[in-house]
Amino acid sequence: MRQNYVISYLGKDKPGLVDQLSQAVSSQGGSWLASRSVNLGGMFGGIIEINLPTEQLPQLEQAMQDVRKQASKLLIEPVGAAADGDSQHYQLKVVGADRPGIVAEVAAILSRLQVNIEEMETEIEPAPMSSDMTFHLDCRISLPADMQIDQVETALEALADDLMVETDR
């Protein structure tokens, strides 16, 4: 029998970590299904979904010993199939003046509305015509079946006058 697993990892950025991870998975008959990885602040981290014969998990754990020498954090968790239900999916973009707590404010509103964040990217960068810093959030969200996207937009726009909110299917 086969099982899906999610591997999360974090280590100092240097060549070879993805190679070690992929070799360990491949050597145990595993399939690399999906992944997201990024270098932030000199640390390279990510998450991988794999499919592996269940009897190979102990051998995969053993094969990961070399990876653990390069990655300061490594976790392997079994997962089931994702339940999508009647969710509505949208791409959400929020842009505005950066300030402390803006991610917490946005996340609190989404949580209060029972909106699930499926993927999220944030960054700050200088505004084109000034040296003021601008906050950018881009995320994939899912809404409960009975919710309208304009409820989310209205709640987020109420955070600040300078906040621009865009949604797209």
Protein Blocks (a to p, Z undefined) as FASTA:
>chain_A
ZZdddddddddddehjlmmmmmmmmmnopacfbdcdddeehiacddddddddfklmmmmm
mmmmmmmmmmmbdcddddddddfkjadcddddddddddehklmmmmmmmmmnopacfbdc
ddddddfkbcbdcddddddddddfkbcfklmmmmmmmmpmklccdddZZ
